[in-house]
Amino acid sequence: MWDRIIRRSYFIRTIKSRGSHRLRVAPSAGTALGFMTLIFFIRITANILMIINLARHNVRINFIQNADIHFLLLSAYLIWIVPLTGYQVSGALPSSTFIELLPGGKRFISRFRIHITFMRPVPAAIVFLILFISVSFSLMSRRFFPLIIRTSVVITVAFSAVALLLKVYAWLKPSVTEAQMLHMLFLFILVFVNPDISPRESGIITVVGNRYYELMSIRLTVVLIGVVILSVLILICIIKITSLVSDSARRRFKLSPVEEWYWKIVKFRSWIIIYFLSIPVLFLKYFSLRIKLYALVFLAGISFFSFLAFAFHCDNVLREKWQFSIMEKNNRNLLLKPLLTHLFLTSIPFMSYFTVRMING
Amino acid sequence: MLELKDISISRGEREIVRNASVSAGAGEVTALIGRNGAGKTTLLNCIAGLIEKDSGFVFLNGRDFSLPSEEWRKKFSYSIDSGGIIPVLTVEEQLMLACYLIGLKREDGRLRIEHILNTFKLKKYRNYFGEELSAGLTKRLSMALTLLKDTGIYMYDEPFNALDVEGIFIFKRIIDFLKGKGKIVIIASHTFPLSKDLFSRIWYISDGFMENIVDPERKKEYLGYSYSADGDNDETNFPWIE
Protein backbone atom coordinates (compact mmCIF):
# COMPACT_ATOMS: atom_id res chain seq x y z
CA MET A 1 0.00 0.00 0.00
CA TRP A 2 2.75 2.41 1.00
CA ASP A 3 4.62 2.06 -2.27
CA ARG A 4 1.80 3.46 -4.34
CA ILE A 5 0.46 5.85 -1.78
CA ILE A 6 3.01 8.43 -0.76
CA ARG A 7 2.22 10.83 -3.57
CA ARG A 8 0.18 14.00 -3.51
CA SER A 9 -1.91 12.90 -6.48
CA TYR A 10 -2.96 9.73 -4.62
CA PHE A 11 -4.45 11.72 -1.75
CA ILE A 12 -6.09 14.25 -4.04
CA ARG A 13 -7.64 11.55 -6.21
CA THR A 14 -8.73 9.54 -3.15
CA ILE A 15 -10.45 12.48 -1.46
CA LYS A 16 -12.11 13.41 -4.75
CA SER A 17 -13.16 9.89 -5.72
CA ARG A 18 -14.65 9.14 -2.33
CA GLY A 19 -17.13 11.85 -3.10
CA SER A 20 -16.38 14.41 -0.47
CA HIS A 21 -18.27 16.96 -2.59
CA ARG A 22 -21.50 15.16 -1.68
CA LEU A 23 -21.17 16.94 1.64
CA ARG A 24 -21.56 20.34 0.07
CA VAL A 25 -23.99 20.48 -2.81
CA ALA A 26 -27.75 20.50 -2.23
CA PRO A 27 -29.22 17.75 -4.45
CA SER A 28 -32.18 19.79 -5.75
CA ALA A 29 -30.02 22.78 -6.69
CA GLY A 30 -27.49 20.39 -8.21
CA THR A 31 -30.16 18.82 -10.44
CA ALA A 32 -31.45 22.22 -11.60
CA LEU A 33 -27.94 23.44 -12.32
CA GLY A 34 -27.07 20.24 -14.15
CA PHE A 35 -30.19 20.56 -16.30
CA MET A 36 -29.39 24.17 -17.23
CA THR A 37 -25.80 23.22 -18.03
CA LEU A 38 -27.08 20.51 -20.35
CA ILE A 39 -29.36 23.01 -22.13
CA PHE A 40 -26.43 25.38 -22.54
CA PHE A 41 -24.19 22.74 -24.06
CA ILE A 42 -26.93 21.39 -26.35
CA ARG A 43 -27.63 24.95 -27.57
CA ILE A 44 -23.97 25.65 -28.32
CA THR A 45 -23.40 22.28 -30.00
CA ALA A 46 -26.57 22.66 -32.08
CA ASN A 47 -25.42 26.11 -33.22
CA ILE A 48 -22.02 24.86 -34.26
CA LEU A 49 -23.46 21.91 -36.16
CA MET A 50 -25.98 24.21 -37.83
CA ILE A 51 -23.24 26.60 -38.94
CA ILE A 52 -21.22 23.72 -40.37
CA ASN A 53 -24.28 22.35 -42.12
CA LEU A 54 -25.20 25.72 -43.64
CA ALA A 55 -21.64 26.22 -44.84
CA ARG A 56 -21.71 22.81 -46.51
CA HIS A 57 -24.80 23.96 -48.41
CA ASN A 58 -22.90 26.99 -49.73
CA VAL A 59 -24.50 29.57 -47.44
CA ARG A 60 -22.11 32.46 -46.83
CA ILE A 61 -21.12 32.25 -43.18
CA ASN A 62 -19.14 34.75 -41.16
CA PHE A 63 -16.97 32.17 -39.41
CA ILE A 64 -14.81 34.57 -37.43
CA GLN A 65 -17.79 36.31 -35.92
CA ASN A 66 -19.56 33.05 -35.16
CA ALA A 67 -16.43 31.64 -33.57
CA ASP A 68 -15.97 34.79 -31.48
CA ILE A 69 -19.46 34.81 -29.99
CA HIS A 70 -19.24 31.11 -29.13
CA PHE A 71 -15.77 31.56 -27.66
CA LEU A 72 -17.19 34.39 -25.59
CA LEU A 73 -20.08 32.28 -24.29
CA LEU A 74 -17.89 29.27 -23.55
CA SER A 75 -15.27 31.36 -21.79
CA ALA A 76 -18.06 33.09 -19.81
CA TYR A 77 -19.15 29.64 -18.65
CA LEU A 78 -15.58 28.77 -17.79
CA ILE A 79 -15.03 32.02 -15.88
CA TRP A 80 -18.37 32.17 -14.11
CA ILE A 81 -19.20 28.57 -13.34
CA VAL A 82 -16.00 26.51 -13.19
CA PRO A 83 -14.27 28.37 -10.30
CA LEU A 84 -17.55 28.48 -8.37
CA THR A 85 -18.05 24.73 -8.73
CA GLY A 86 -14.39 24.14 -7.92
CA TYR A 87 -14.62 26.35 -4.86
CA GLN A 88 -17.76 24.62 -3.61
CA VAL A 89 -16.42 21.13 -4.18
CA SER A 90 -13.00 21.85 -2.73
CA GLY A 91 -14.76 23.18 0.33
CA ALA A 92 -15.64 19.56 1.01
CA LEU A 93 -12.20 19.33 2.52
CA PRO A 94 -13.34 20.60 5.93
CA SER A 95 -11.91 23.91 7.00
CA SER A 96 -9.44 23.77 9.89
CA THR A 97 -8.13 20.29 9.26
CA PHE A 98 -4.76 19.05 10.40
CA ILE A 99 -3.57 19.68 6.83
CA GLU A 100 -3.64 23.45 7.32
CA LEU A 101 -1.52 23.08 10.42
CA LEU A 102 1.29 21.21 8.74
CA PRO A 103 4.09 22.65 6.65
CA GLY A 104 3.14 22.32 3.01
CA GLY A 105 -0.52 22.03 3.96
CA LYS A 106 -1.58 25.30 2.35
CA ARG A 107 0.12 24.24 -0.87
CA PHE A 108 -1.64 20.88 -0.73
CA ILE A 109 -5.04 22.56 -0.33
CA SER A 110 -4.31 24.94 -3.19
CA ARG A 111 -3.26 22.00 -5.46
CA PHE A 112 -6.36 20.10 -4.41
CA ARG A 113 -8.49 23.10 -5.35
CA ILE A 114 -6.80 23.46 -8.75
CA HIS A 115 -7.09 19.74 -9.45
CA ILE A 116 -10.73 19.56 -8.47
CA THR A 117 -11.53 22.66 -10.53
CA PHE A 118 -9.84 21.71 -13.77
CA MET A 119 -9.88 17.92 -13.79
CA ARG A 120 -13.62 17.72 -14.25
CA PRO A 121 -15.75 16.90 -17.31
CA VAL A 122 -17.14 20.41 -17.81
CA PRO A 123 -13.83 22.29 -18.30
CA ALA A 124 -12.70 19.44 -20.56
CA ALA A 125 -15.93 19.73 -22.59
CA ILE A 126 -15.46 23.49 -22.93
CA VAL A 127 -11.88 23.17 -24.12
CA PHE A 128 -12.96 20.45 -26.53
CA LEU A 129 -15.74 22.67 -27.93
CA ILE A 130 -13.39 25.66 -28.32
CA LEU A 131 -10.86 23.50 -30.15
CA PHE A 132 -13.58 21.88 -32.25
CA ILE A 133 -14.91 25.30 -33.29
CA SER A 134 -11.40 26.47 -34.05
CA VAL A 135 -10.45 23.46 -36.17
CA SER A 136 -13.74 23.01 -38.00
CA PHE A 137 -14.25 26.73 -38.74
CA SER A 138 -10.63 27.08 -39.86
CA LEU A 139 -11.00 24.19 -42.25
CA MET A 140 -14.27 25.45 -43.67
CA SER A 141 -13.24 29.08 -44.00
CA ARG A 142 -9.64 28.23 -44.98
CA ARG A 143 -8.52 31.06 -42.68
CA PHE A 144 -6.30 29.45 -40.11
CA PHE A 145 -4.32 32.29 -38.59
CA PRO A 146 -7.14 34.47 -37.11
CA LEU A 147 -8.84 31.48 -35.52
CA ILE A 148 -5.64 30.01 -34.05
CA ILE A 149 -4.78 33.41 -32.53
CA ARG A 150 -8.30 33.78 -31.14
CA THR A 151 -8.34 30.27 -29.68
CA SER A 152 -5.04 30.67 -27.87
CA VAL A 153 -5.92 34.13 -26.57
CA VAL A 154 -9.35 33.03 -25.33
CA ILE A 155 -8.06 29.87 -23.62
CA THR A 156 -5.17 31.74 -21.96
CA VAL A 157 -7.33 34.63 -20.74
CA ALA A 158 -10.17 32.38 -19.56
CA PHE A 159 -7.94 29.96 -17.64
CA SER A 160 -5.95 32.79 -16.08
CA ALA A 161 -9.26 34.33 -15.00
CA VAL A 162 -10.33 31.02 -13.46
CA ALA A 163 -7.08 30.84 -11.47
CA LEU A 164 -7.51 34.47 -10.36
CA LEU A 165 -11.12 33.89 -9.30
CA LEU A 166 -10.15 30.80 -7.33
CA LYS A 167 -7.78 33.02 -5.36
CA VAL A 168 -10.52 35.63 -4.88
CA TYR A 169 -12.99 32.99 -3.64
CA ALA A 170 -10.40 31.50 -1.29
CA TRP A 171 -9.89 34.98 0.15
CA LEU A 172 -13.53 36.13 0.29
CA LYS A 173 -14.85 32.70 1.30
CA PRO A 174 -18.42 32.97 -0.03
CA SER A 175 -20.85 30.76 1.88
CA VAL A 176 -22.46 27.73 0.23
CA THR A 177 -25.71 29.68 -0.28
CA GLU A 178 -23.88 32.64 -1.77
CA ALA A 179 -21.93 30.42 -4.12
CA GLN A 180 -25.07 28.56 -5.20
CA MET A 181 -26.93 31.83 -5.77
CA LEU A 182 -24.17 33.09 -8.02
CA HIS A 183 -24.00 29.75 -9.79
CA MET A 184 -27.75 29.81 -10.50
CA LEU A 185 -27.69 33.45 -11.58
CA PHE A 186 -24.85 32.98 -14.05
CA LEU A 187 -26.43 29.89 -15.55
CA PHE A 188 -29.72 31.75 -16.00
CA ILE A 189 -27.90 34.51 -17.85
CA LEU A 190 -26.01 32.04 -20.04
CA VAL A 191 -29.04 29.92 -20.86
CA PHE A 192 -31.10 32.96 -21.81
CA VAL A 193 -28.46 34.54 -24.02
CA ASN A 194 -28.99 32.28 -27.00
CA PRO A 195 -26.84 33.04 -29.98
CA ASP A 196 -28.52 32.34 -33.27
CA ILE A 197 -27.53 32.68 -36.89
CA SER A 198 -28.76 35.94 -38.34
CA PRO A 199 -30.19 36.02 -41.86
CA ARG A 200 -28.20 39.23 -42.29
CA GLU A 201 -24.72 38.38 -43.58
CA SER A 202 -24.93 35.15 -41.58
CA GLY A 203 -23.61 36.89 -38.50
CA ILE A 204 -24.91 36.44 -34.99
CA ILE A 205 -28.22 37.41 -33.48
CA THR A 206 -29.25 36.94 -29.87
CA VAL A 207 -32.74 36.50 -28.52
CA VAL A 208 -32.15 39.22 -25.89
CA GLY A 209 -33.36 42.33 -27.63
CA ASN A 210 -33.19 40.80 -31.14
CA ARG A 211 -30.06 42.78 -31.93
CA TYR A 212 -27.44 42.06 -34.50
CA TYR A 213 -23.93 42.01 -33.09
CA GLU A 214 -20.75 42.43 -34.99
CA LEU A 215 -17.81 41.03 -33.11
CA MET A 216 -15.03 41.20 -35.59
CA SER A 217 -12.03 42.29 -33.58
CA ILE A 218 -10.11 40.07 -31.20
CA ARG A 219 -9.59 43.12 -28.98
CA LEU A 220 -13.34 43.49 -28.53
CA THR A 221 -13.67 39.80 -27.67
CA VAL A 222 -10.96 40.10 -25.01
CA VAL A 223 -12.59 43.29 -23.66
CA LEU A 224 -15.91 41.43 -23.38
CA ILE A 225 -14.22 38.55 -21.56
CA GLY A 226 -12.77 41.21 -19.24
CA VAL A 227 -16.31 42.50 -18.66
CA VAL A 228 -17.37 38.96 -17.76
CA ILE A 229 -14.52 38.72 -15.21
CA LEU A 230 -15.35 42.14 -13.76
CA SER A 231 -19.02 41.24 -13.44
CA VAL A 232 -18.09 38.24 -11.27
CA LEU A 233 -15.83 40.35 -9.09
CA ILE A 234 -18.45 43.10 -8.71
CA LEU A 235 -21.22 40.63 -7.90
CA ILE A 236 -19.21 38.69 -5.35
CA CYS A 237 -18.23 41.97 -3.65
CA ILE A 238 -21.86 43.14 -3.59
CA ILE A 239 -22.95 39.82 -2.08
CA LYS A 240 -20.22 39.94 0.53
CA ILE A 241 -20.91 43.56 1.48
CA THR A 242 -24.67 43.01 1.74
CA SER A 243 -24.07 39.93 3.90
CA LEU A 244 -21.94 41.99 6.27
CA VAL A 245 -24.42 44.89 6.31
CA SER A 246 -27.46 42.68 6.89
CA ASP A 247 -25.66 40.69 9.60
CA SER A 248 -24.72 43.80 11.52
CA ALA A 249 -28.19 45.36 10.95
CA ARG A 250 -29.84 42.20 12.30
CA ARG A 251 -27.74 42.51 15.45
CA ARG A 252 -28.64 46.17 15.91
CA PHE A 253 -32.39 46.13 15.30
CA LYS A 254 -34.76 44.22 17.48
CA LEU A 255 -36.89 42.04 15.24
CA SER A 256 -39.75 39.69 16.00
CA PRO A 257 -38.97 35.97 15.55
CA VAL A 258 -41.04 35.80 12.34
CA GLU A 259 -39.22 38.85 10.97
CA GLU A 260 -35.88 37.22 11.85
CA TRP A 261 -37.10 34.15 10.02
CA TYR A 262 -38.09 36.26 7.02
CA TRP A 263 -34.60 37.75 6.73
CA LYS A 264 -33.04 34.35 7.17
CA ILE A 265 -34.98 32.92 4.23
CA VAL A 266 -35.59 35.91 1.93
CA LYS A 267 -32.16 37.41 2.32
CA PHE A 268 -31.36 41.08 1.90
CA ARG A 269 -28.68 40.25 -0.66
CA SER A 270 -31.32 38.50 -2.83
CA TRP A 271 -33.12 41.83 -3.08
CA ILE A 272 -29.89 43.61 -3.93
CA ILE A 273 -29.28 41.13 -6.75
CA ILE A 274 -32.85 41.57 -8.01
CA TYR A 275 -32.40 45.36 -8.05
CA PHE A 276 -28.98 45.02 -9.63
CA LEU A 277 -30.46 42.98 -12.49
CA SER A 278 -33.72 44.88 -12.92
CA ILE A 279 -32.27 48.42 -12.94
CA PRO A 280 -30.55 48.15 -16.35
CA VAL A 281 -33.61 46.48 -17.92
CA LEU A 282 -36.00 49.11 -16.54
CA PHE A 283 -33.93 52.22 -17.18
CA LEU A 284 -31.81 51.61 -20.26
CA LYS A 285 -33.31 52.78 -23.54
CA TYR A 286 -31.80 49.74 -25.19
CA PHE A 287 -34.70 47.62 -23.89
CA SER A 288 -38.15 48.11 -25.45
CA LEU A 289 -41.24 49.04 -23.43
CA ARG A 290 -42.56 45.50 -23.85
CA ILE A 291 -39.44 44.00 -22.30
CA LYS A 292 -39.63 46.51 -19.43
CA LEU A 293 -43.24 45.53 -18.75
CA TYR A 294 -42.33 41.84 -18.93
CA ALA A 295 -39.56 42.52 -16.40
CA LEU A 296 -42.04 44.18 -14.02
CA VAL A 297 -44.49 41.28 -14.33
CA PHE A 298 -41.63 38.85 -13.77
CA LEU A 299 -40.56 40.83 -10.69
CA ALA A 300 -44.09 40.79 -9.29
CA GLY A 301 -44.24 37.04 -9.89
CA ILE A 302 -40.94 36.43 -8.11
CA SER A 303 -42.08 38.59 -5.22
CA PHE A 304 -45.47 36.84 -4.91
CA PHE A 305 -44.05 33.33 -5.06
CA SER A 306 -41.11 34.06 -2.76
CA PHE A 307 -43.44 35.36 -0.06
CA LEU A 308 -45.75 32.41 -0.55
CA ALA A 309 -42.76 30.06 -0.24
CA PHE A 310 -41.67 31.83 2.95
CA ALA A 311 -45.16 31.68 4.50
CA PHE A 312 -45.61 27.99 3.65
CA HIS A 313 -42.16 27.17 4.94
CA CYS A 314 -42.95 28.83 8.30
CA ASP A 315 -46.31 27.10 8.44
CA ASN A 316 -44.85 23.67 7.65
CA VAL A 317 -42.08 23.96 10.23
CA LEU A 318 -44.39 25.27 12.94
CA ARG A 319 -47.05 22.63 12.22
CA GLU A 320 -44.48 19.85 12.33
CA LYS A 321 -42.66 20.99 15.44
CA TRP A 322 -45.21 22.87 17.51
CA GLN A 323 -48.58 21.86 16.00
CA PHE A 324 -49.15 25.54 15.34
CA SER A 325 -50.39 27.06 12.11
CA ILE A 326 -49.41 30.56 11.12
CA MET A 327 -52.12 30.54 8.44
CA GLU A 328 -54.97 30.29 10.91
CA LYS A 329 -57.17 33.34 11.23
CA ASN A 330 -55.93 34.47 14.64
CA ASN A 331 -52.25 33.91 13.86
CA ARG A 332 -52.08 35.58 10.46
CA ASN A 333 -51.15 38.93 11.99
CA LEU A 334 -47.74 37.42 12.75
CA LEU A 335 -47.07 37.56 9.02
CA LEU A 336 -48.14 41.19 8.73
CA LYS A 337 -44.77 42.84 9.36
CA PRO A 338 -42.83 40.54 7.02
CA LEU A 339 -45.57 41.06 4.41
CA LEU A 340 -45.33 44.85 4.67
CA THR A 341 -41.53 44.67 4.44
CA HIS A 342 -41.84 42.40 1.41
CA LEU A 343 -44.35 44.73 -0.29
CA PHE A 344 -42.15 47.73 0.38
CA LEU A 345 -39.07 46.03 -1.06
CA THR A 346 -41.07 44.85 -4.09
CA SER A 347 -42.47 48.31 -4.71
CA ILE A 348 -39.04 50.00 -4.94
CA PRO A 349 -38.33 49.13 -8.62
CA PHE A 350 -41.99 49.77 -9.58
CA MET A 351 -42.04 53.17 -7.90
CA SER A 352 -38.67 54.16 -9.31
CA TYR A 353 -39.69 53.12 -12.82
CA PHE A 354 -42.98 55.00 -12.80
CA THR A 355 -41.44 58.07 -11.12
CA VAL A 356 -38.72 58.24 -13.78
CA ARG A 357 -41.35 57.84 -16.51
CA MET A 358 -43.47 60.61 -15.01
CA ILE A 359 -40.49 62.95 -14.76
CA ASN A 360 -39.51 62.22 -18.36
CA GLY A 361 -43.12 62.81 -19.42
CA MET B 1 10.41 30.11 25.42
CA LEU B 2 7.12 31.11 23.80
CA GLU B 3 6.14 34.72 24.42
CA LEU B 4 2.94 36.46 23.41
CA LYS B 5 3.39 40.23 23.67
CA ASP B 6 0.57 42.79 23.62
CA ILE B 7 -1.72 40.43 21.79
CA SER B 8 -5.18 41.77 20.89
CA ILE B 9 -7.75 39.59 19.18
CA SER B 10 -11.35 40.41 18.30
CA ARG B 11 -14.12 38.56 16.52
CA GLY B 12 -16.53 40.99 14.91
CA GLU B 13 -17.25 43.66 17.47
CA ARG B 14 -16.29 41.47 20.42
CA GLU B 15 -12.86 41.84 21.96
CA ILE B 16 -11.51 38.42 22.97
CA VAL B 17 -8.12 39.46 24.26
CA ARG B 18 -6.83 42.99 24.84
CA ASN B 19 -3.09 43.71 25.02
CA ALA B 20 -2.28 40.41 26.67
CA SER B 21 1.29 39.38 27.39
CA VAL B 22 1.98 35.85 28.58
CA SER B 23 4.78 33.34 28.24
CA ALA B 24 5.48 29.62 28.50
CA GLY B 25 8.87 28.07 29.03
CA ALA B 26 10.52 24.92 27.69
CA GLY B 27 9.61 21.82 29.70
CA GLU B 28 6.53 23.57 31.06
CA VAL B 29 2.94 22.45 30.80
CA THR B 30 0.58 25.42 30.64
CA ALA B 31 -3.13 25.17 31.38
CA LEU B 32 -5.20 27.64 29.37
CA ILE B 33 -8.41 28.10 31.29
CA GLY B 34 -11.47 30.29 31.11
CA ARG B 35 -15.24 30.10 30.95
CA ASN B 36 -17.14 28.88 27.90
CA GLY B 37 -16.69 31.44 25.15
CA ALA B 38 -13.86 33.23 26.95
CA GLY B 39 -11.63 32.83 23.89
CA LYS B 40 -9.36 29.87 24.66
CA THR B 41 -9.81 28.26 21.24
CA THR B 42 -9.54 31.65 19.53
CA LEU B 43 -6.21 32.27 21.25
CA LEU B 44 -4.82 28.87 20.26
CA ASN B 45 -6.08 29.33 16.69
CA CYS B 46 -4.40 32.72 16.65
CA ILE B 47 -1.08 31.26 17.82
CA ALA B 48 -1.41 28.58 15.14
CA GLY B 49 -2.06 31.26 12.51
CA LEU B 50 -5.53 29.95 11.66
CA ILE B 51 -7.04 33.33 12.47
CA GLU B 52 -5.55 36.80 12.39
CA LYS B 53 -4.82 38.86 15.45
CA ASP B 54 -5.47 42.60 15.56
CA SER B 55 -2.04 43.40 16.95
CA GLY B 56 0.80 41.97 19.02
CA PHE B 57 3.77 39.71 18.63
CA VAL B 58 4.57 36.02 18.94
CA PHE B 59 8.15 35.18 19.85
CA LEU B 60 9.72 31.75 20.09
CA ASN B 61 13.16 31.72 21.69
CA GLY B 62 13.50 35.40 20.86
CA ARG B 63 12.58 35.01 17.17
CA ASP B 64 9.59 36.87 15.85
CA PHE B 65 6.88 34.64 14.39
CA SER B 66 4.08 37.19 14.51
CA LEU B 67 3.19 36.52 10.88
CA PRO B 68 2.17 32.92 10.16
CA SER B 69 4.62 31.26 7.80
CA GLU B 70 5.68 27.83 6.59
CA GLU B 71 8.59 28.03 9.01
CA TRP B 72 6.26 28.75 11.92
CA ARG B 73 4.13 25.73 11.02
CA LYS B 74 7.23 23.59 11.48
CA LYS B 75 7.60 24.85 15.04
CA PHE B 76 4.33 23.68 16.55
CA SER B 77 1.84 20.82 16.62
CA TYR B 78 -1.79 21.54 17.36
CA SER B 79 -4.76 19.30 18.03
CA ILE B 80 -7.91 21.34 17.39
CA ASP B 81 -11.10 20.80 19.37
CA SER B 82 -13.12 19.34 16.49
CA GLY B 83 -10.29 16.95 15.66
CA GLY B 84 -9.73 18.41 12.20
CA ILE B 85 -9.62 15.05 10.52
CA ILE B 86 -10.79 14.28 6.98
CA PRO B 87 -14.03 12.26 6.83
CA VAL B 88 -13.22 10.35 3.65
CA LEU B 89 -9.72 9.16 4.52
CA THR B 90 -8.96 6.16 6.72
CA VAL B 91 -7.04 6.50 9.98
CA GLU B 92 -3.90 5.17 8.33
CA GLU B 93 -4.29 7.38 5.28
CA GLN B 94 -4.66 10.49 7.45
CA LEU B 95 -1.42 9.61 9.21
CA MET B 96 0.24 8.93 5.85
CA LEU B 97 -0.93 12.26 4.47
CA ALA B 98 0.50 13.99 7.53
CA CYS B 99 3.82 12.13 7.02
CA TYR B 100 3.83 13.20 3.37
CA LEU B 101 3.22 16.85 4.27
CA ILE B 102 5.87 16.80 6.97
CA GLY B 103 8.23 15.43 4.34
CA LEU B 104 9.16 12.17 6.05
CA LYS B 105 10.89 9.44 4.12
CA ARG B 106 8.75 6.40 3.39
CA GLU B 107 10.41 4.04 5.86
CA ASP B 108 10.57 6.65 8.58
CA GLY B 109 6.89 7.46 8.12
CA ARG B 110 5.89 3.80 8.22
CA LEU B 111 7.74 3.25 11.50
CA ARG B 112 6.26 6.35 13.11
CA ILE B 113 2.75 5.42 12.06
CA GLU B 114 3.02 1.90 13.48
CA HIS B 115 4.42 3.32 16.73
CA ILE B 116 1.66 5.93 16.97
CA LEU B 117 -1.10 3.40 16.19
CA ASN B 118 0.25 1.18 18.96
CA THR B 119 0.60 3.98 21.52
CA PHE B 120 -2.90 5.32 20.93
CA LYS B 121 -4.41 1.82 20.65
CA LEU B 122 -5.72 2.70 17.20
CA LYS B 123 -4.34 -0.34 15.40
CA LYS B 124 -7.65 -2.10 14.93
CA TYR B 125 -9.21 1.11 13.60
CA ARG B 126 -6.52 1.76 11.00
CA ASN B 127 -8.90 1.08 8.09
CA TYR B 128 -11.82 3.02 9.54
CA PHE B 129 -12.82 6.20 7.70
CA GLY B 130 -12.66 9.48 9.60
CA GLU B 131 -16.44 9.78 9.43
CA GLU B 132 -16.83 6.34 11.04
CA LEU B 133 -14.81 7.15 14.14
CA SER B 134 -16.44 7.94 17.47
CA ALA B 135 -15.74 11.30 19.12
CA GLY B 136 -13.20 9.72 21.47
CA LEU B 137 -11.35 7.95 18.65
CA THR B 138 -11.37 11.16 16.62
CA LYS B 139 -9.74 12.88 19.57
CA ARG B 140 -7.11 10.14 19.85
CA LEU B 141 -6.34 10.39 16.14
CA SER B 142 -6.10 14.15 16.37
CA MET B 143 -3.60 13.84 19.23
CA ALA B 144 -1.72 11.13 17.36
CA LEU B 145 -1.31 13.47 14.39
CA THR B 146 0.44 16.05 16.59
CA LEU B 147 3.12 13.54 17.55
CA LEU B 148 4.22 12.63 14.03
CA LYS B 149 6.62 15.55 13.95
CA ASP B 150 9.17 16.80 16.41
CA THR B 151 8.36 20.41 17.23
CA GLY B 152 9.00 22.84 20.05
CA ILE B 153 5.38 23.55 20.96
CA TYR B 154 2.47 21.15 21.41
CA MET B 155 -1.00 22.63 21.80
CA TYR B 156 -4.15 20.69 22.68
CA ASP B 157 -7.62 22.21 22.60
CA GLU B 158 -10.11 20.48 24.90
CA PRO B 159 -8.18 17.18 24.86
CA PHE B 160 -10.38 15.53 27.50
CA ASN B 161 -13.65 15.96 25.60
CA ALA B 162 -15.02 12.50 24.79
CA LEU B 163 -11.84 10.72 25.93
CA ASP B 164 -12.32 7.56 27.96
CA VAL B 165 -10.15 6.69 30.99
CA GLU B 166 -7.70 4.76 28.81
CA GLY B 167 -7.44 7.76 26.52
CA ILE B 168 -6.79 10.06 29.48
CA PHE B 169 -4.03 7.73 30.70
CA ILE B 170 -2.44 7.74 27.25
CA PHE B 171 -2.66 11.50 27.09
CA LYS B 172 -1.15 11.89 30.55
CA ARG B 173 1.79 9.70 29.54
CA ILE B 174 2.32 11.80 26.43
CA ILE B 175 2.29 15.03 28.40
CA ASP B 176 4.82 13.57 30.88
CA PHE B 177 6.97 12.50 27.94
CA LEU B 178 6.81 15.89 26.22
CA LYS B 179 7.53 17.68 29.49
CA GLY B 180 10.54 15.44 30.04
CA LYS B 181 11.79 16.30 26.56
CA GLY B 182 11.65 20.01 27.37
CA LYS B 183 8.78 20.84 25.05
CA ILE B 184 6.32 23.68 25.54
CA VAL B 185 2.89 22.15 26.10
CA ILE B 186 -0.32 24.22 26.20
CA ILE B 187 -3.60 22.56 27.14
CA ALA B 188 -6.88 24.46 26.86
CA SER B 189 -9.69 22.90 28.85
CA HIS B 190 -12.44 23.46 31.40
CA THR B 191 -11.55 20.42 33.42
CA PHE B 192 -8.20 18.85 34.14
CA PRO B 193 -8.37 15.19 35.13
CA LEU B 194 -4.61 15.32 35.67
CA SER B 195 -2.43 15.99 38.68
CA LYS B 196 -2.30 19.72 39.50
CA ASP B 197 1.46 19.46 39.93
CA LEU B 198 1.83 18.67 36.25
CA PHE B 199 1.10 22.27 35.35
CA SER B 200 3.86 24.83 35.64
CA ARG B 201 1.64 27.80 34.91
CA ILE B 202 -1.85 28.89 34.03
CA TRP B 203 -3.03 31.30 31.40
CA TYR B 204 -6.36 32.51 32.71
CA ILE B 205 -8.53 34.27 30.17
CA SER B 206 -11.62 36.25 31.09
CA ASP B 207 -13.48 39.28 29.69
CA GLY B 208 -10.66 40.23 27.35
CA PHE B 209 -7.94 40.01 30.00
CA MET B 210 -5.26 37.35 30.35
CA GLU B 211 -3.33 36.48 33.44
CA ASN B 212 -0.11 34.49 33.71
CA ILE B 213 -0.38 32.54 36.99
CA VAL B 214 2.65 30.75 38.41
CA ASP B 215 1.97 30.94 42.15
CA PRO B 216 1.30 27.33 43.36
CA GLU B 217 -1.61 28.26 45.65
CA ARG B 218 -3.36 30.32 43.02
CA LYS B 219 -2.73 27.61 40.48
CA LYS B 220 -4.54 25.07 42.65
CA GLU B 221 -7.40 27.47 43.16
CA TYR B 222 -7.81 28.09 39.43
CA LEU B 223 -7.40 24.49 38.36
CA GLY B 224 -10.37 23.48 40.50
CA TYR B 225 -10.91 19.83 41.07
CA SER B 226 -8.44 17.32 39.76
CA TYR B 227 -8.62 13.72 38.82
CA SER B 228 -5.30 12.08 39.35
CA ALA B 229 -3.91 9.77 36.73
CA ASP B 230 -0.79 9.38 38.86
CA GLY B 231 -1.50 5.70 39.51
CA ASP B 232 -0.56 4.96 35.93
CA ASN B 233 3.21 4.48 35.79
CA ASP B 234 3.65 3.08 32.28
CA GLU B 235 6.29 4.81 30.25
CA THR B 236 6.02 6.01 26.73
CA ASN B 237 8.59 7.08 24.22
CA PHE B 238 8.82 8.65 20.76
CA PRO B 239 12.39 8.08 19.58
CA TRP B 240 12.32 10.87 17.00
CA ILE B 241 11.35 13.54 19.53
CA GLU B 242 14.53 14.70 21.19
Interface residues (C-beta under 8 A of the other chain):
Chain A: W2 D3 I5 I6 R7 R8 F11 T14 I15 R18 G19 S20 L23 L93 P94 S96 T97 F98 I99 E100 L101 L102 P103 G104 G105 K106 F108
Chain B: N45 A48 L50 E70 E71 R73 K74 F76 S77 Y78 I80 S82 G84 I85 I86 P87 V88 L89 E93 Q94 M96 L97 A98 C99 Y100 L101 I102 G103 R106 G109 R110 S142 L145 K149
